[in-house]
Amino acid sequence: MDRVTRLASQRAVVIFSLSSCCMCHSVKSLFCELGVNPAIIDLDEDSKGKEMEQALAKLTGRNPAVPVVFIGGKLVGPTDKVMSLHLEGNLLPLLRDAGAIWL
């Protein structure tokens, strides 16, 4: 859990992902289309990926645990939370407050 917390706080937006996950791809694409340059941690390409995936599953209460998004070091959640925030018009203000976008 310490590694997840440390990585989540290193950039304005951090996405924990799997390289072959279609939902992860959708979330990454959304942030890129919004002009965000997120840190992407592909757990299947990290030597500690399984441990981090277990920690994320405990944190979110979901399995599979990815994608999981952190904005400004705070847990936002998986795809449904991110999309809900976006559709409600609340995602861009979060990104601005975190310094991930400037508009």
ChimeraX attribute file (.defattr): number of C-alpha atoms within 10 A of each C-alpha:
attribute: neighborCount
match mode: 1-to-1
recipient: residues
	/A:1	14
	/A:2	9
	/A:3	11
	/A:4	17
	/A:5	16
	/A:6	11
	/A:7	18
	/A:8	23
	/A:9	16
	/A:10	12
	/A:11	20
	/A:12	23
	/A:13	24
	/A:14	25
	/A:15	25
	/A:16	26
	/A:17	26
	/A:18	22
	/A:19	14
	/A:20	10
	/A:21	12
	/A:22	12
	/A:23	16
	/A:24	23
	/A:25	14
	/A:26	13
	/A:27	21
	/A:28	22
	/A:29	13
	/A:30	15
	/A:31	19
	/A:32	12
	/A:33	10
	/A:34	13
	/A:35	13
	/A:36	18
	/A:37	16
	/A:38	18
	/A:39	18
	/A:40	18
	/A:41	20
	/A:42	18
	/A:43	19
	/A:44	14
	/A:45	12
	/A:46	12
	/A:47	9
	/A:48	11
	/A:49	18
	/A:50	13
	/A:51	15
	/A:52	20
	/A:53	24
	/A:54	15
	/A:55	18
	/A:56	23
	/A:57	16
	/A:58	13
	/A:59	14
	/A:60	16
	/A:61	10
	/A:62	12
	/A:63	11
	/A:64	11
	/A:65	21
	/A:66	23
	/A:67	27
	/A:68	24
	/A:69	27
	/A:70	23
	/A:71	23
	/A:72	21
	/A:73	18
	/A:74	15
	/A:75	16
	/A:76	19
	/A:77	19
	/A:78	21
	/A:79	17
	/A:80	13
	/A:81	14
	/A:82	20
	/A:83	15
	/A:84	12
	/A:85	16
	/A:86	15
	/A:87	10
	/A:88	9
	/A:89	11
	/A:90	13
	/A:91	19
	/A:92	18
	/A:93	15
	/A:94	18
	/A:95	20
	/A:96	14
	/A:97	13
	/A:98	17
	/A:99	16
	/A:100	22
	/A:101	16
	/A:102	11
	/A:103	9
